[in-house]
Amino acid sequence: MSDENNSVNQKIATTAVHAGEVHDPSGSHINPIHQTSTFIFENSEHIESWGTGQRDAYVYSRGGNPTGEVLANKIAALEGYGMENSDQVSAIIFSSGMGAINAAVLSLVNAGDHIITQQVLYGSCDHFFTEHLTNYNITNSRIKELNAELLEAEFAKYPNTKVVYIETPANPTMTIIDIAHTAKIAHAHGAKVVADNTFASPILQQPLALGADVVVHSTTKYINGHGTVIGGVVVSADPEYMENGPGKKLRYMGGAVPSPFDCWLTNIGLKTLPLRMEKHCANAREVAEFLDSHDAVTQTYWPGLANHPNHEIAAKQMSDFGAMISFDLGSYEAAQHFMDGLKMCSLGVSLGNVDTLVQHPASMTHRVVSEEDKAASGITVGMIRISIGIEDAGDIISDLRNALENI
Ligand SMILES: *Cc1c(COP(=O)(O)O)cnc(C)c1O
C-alpha cells in the first residue's frame, strides 16, 4: 500500500503521525479497524490473478490484515528513518514482544548453532535462551557488556555462532551495548545481529542504521505507550529474511498474530511517541539527579548520568538517554518499605506507559532468573526499577521522596 507522506525531508515527529496511514475509501479520517478473519474475492478471475501473483490480495488475517499493515509500515518508517535504503526496511507485527523475538531468532538459527548474548537480559528472553532453545541443541553464551575482546574469544570458541543478540539499554541495569562495534565484529565472523530496541524506542535509537541486521520490540511498551495492548514487531532492511523468516514461516506457522483492534490501538499510541519520549526523557533526568543525590540511595543506574559506566556509548548512539532508571537501596527491607510508601506511582511490571511504574526486579521481572545469573547481572535484592511517566516531574519526585522517608 502506498505511503502518501513519504517525504525524505520530513522530521521524525511528522513521520510518526503520517507514515503508513492509508485513507479508507469511505473517507473515514482515522484508519478503520478491519475486524475480520477472512477477505472476499470478487470472482474466480480474482482468485486466479492472486494465485499467479499478478494481483495482491488480503486472504486471511493470519497472513495479513490492513489495520496491522498500517502499524507495521509506520514502525518500519520510524526504524528506517533517515537511512539511505529506508525503502528496503519493512516490519512484521506479532501478538507479543516474545512472539517477535522467537520469530526473529528462530529464523536465523538451526539445531547445532550458537547464540552469543550479553549477561543482562530481559527476564523472559533470558529464560527463552537458557531453558528453551537449549532443548533444540541451540546453545548460548553470555558475555558482560559484549566486551570486544571477550566477544572475539567467544567467536573463536564457537565458530558455529549465527546470532549476536543485543538488548540496549538492558533491563534492569541500563547497561549499554555499543551496537556499531558489536555489528562490525559479528559481521566479520558471518553472524547476524538482532537488537532489542524496546527501552530506547525508535525515536532515541535506530539500530539498523548502526549496523544491526534485525530490530525487535515489545510494542507493549513505549510504542503503544498507554498500557492497553501486548504486542511485538520484527524490523529489517533484508526483504529476503523478512519474507522467508519471520513473515512467511514464523508468523504464519507460529501463529502469534495480533488482533486488528490491538493494532489499531497501538497505531494511535505510536503517533505521539516523539512527543512522549521528549517528556519521558526530561522527567527521567530530573528524577535520576534527585535519586543520585539522595542519601538513602547507594547507586543510581541511568545512562544519562556521567557516572554511569556506559555513559559515553549511550551519548554516541542515542539521541537521549531514555526514561528507565534503576537504583539500589542496599537491602530487601529498604526496598519493601520504599514500595509500600508510594502513593501516586503504581507497583507493577511493564514499562513505557504515560504513568510512572515501579517494580522490584529480583522478585518480579527477574524472578525466573537463577540466583547465580542474578548475581552476575548485578540484580540485587535492594534494587528498584522505575519507568518514568509523563506526569509532572515535581509530582513524581515528591512521591519518591516521601517513600524514601518511609525506609
Ligand atoms: C517486555 C519486553 C519484552 C517482551 O515483550 P512482551 O510484549 O511482554 O512479550 C522483550 N524485551 C524487552 C526489553 C521488554 O521490555
The ligand as a Tripos MOL2 file, in Angstrom:
@<TRIPOS>MOLECULE
LIG
   15    15     1     0     0
SMALL
NO_CHARGES

@<TRIPOS>ATOM
      1 C1          8.5080   -6.5160   27.6260 C.3       1 LIG1
      2 C2          9.7860   -6.8090   26.9420 C.ar      1 LIG1
      3 C3          9.9250   -7.9250   26.0980 C.ar      1 LIG1
      4 C4          8.8160   -8.9280   25.8850 C.3       1 LIG1
      5 O1          7.7000   -8.3630   25.2840 O.3       1 LIG1
      6 P1          6.1740   -8.8530   25.5520 P.3       1 LIG1
      7 O2          5.3940   -7.8670   24.7650 O.co2     1 LIG1
      8 O3          5.9430   -8.7800   27.0180 O.co2     1 LIG1
      9 O4          6.0880  -10.2370   25.0360 O.co2     1 LIG1
     10 C5         11.1410   -8.1000   25.4620 C.ar      1 LIG1
     11 N1         12.1750   -7.2670   25.6510 N.ar      1 LIG1
     12 C6         12.0850   -6.1930   26.4660 C.ar      1 LIG1
     13 C7         13.2620   -5.3050   26.6370 C.3       1 LIG1
     14 C8         10.8870   -5.9310   27.1340 C.ar      1 LIG1
     15 O5         10.8140   -4.8810   27.9560 O.3       1 LIG1
@<TRIPOS>BOND
     1     1     2 1
     2     2     3 ar
     3     2    14 ar
     4     3     4 1
     5     3    10 ar
     6     4     5 1
     7     5     6 1
     8     6     7 2
     9     6     8 1
    10     6     9 1
    11    10    11 ar
    12    11    12 ar
    13    12    13 1
    14    12    14 ar
    15    14    15 1
@<TRIPOS>SUBSTRUCTURE
     1 LIG1         1 GROUP 0 **** ****
